[in-house]
Amino acid sequence: MAGHFKVEDAHDNGYRVTLVSDSGELVAVSGFYPTKRAVIAGIDEIREIAGTGRVVDRSRTAQPAARNNTVRDNASRDNEGQQRGKRSVTHSA
């Protein structure tokens, strides 16, 4: 799945990054970045987290023990994504 990062103007002369899927679906919106240099560093960090970050389920349907712990490691997440034909995407608040 290919997508792209879109750098957009934000309030107070800063920037935000949106992550958009190849089908045009909004996947994520970043926080505020004060400079373009900070945006680039933020995109690098998002790429790193997306590729290596653990998944923590804090949803209302999570099992009580799992709510405070990592639910799946990267290998199981990647394996499940391959079975579905795409990588999983997790949103965090």
Order of alpha helices (4+ residues) and beta strands (2+ residues): beta-beta-beta-alpha-beta-beta-alpha
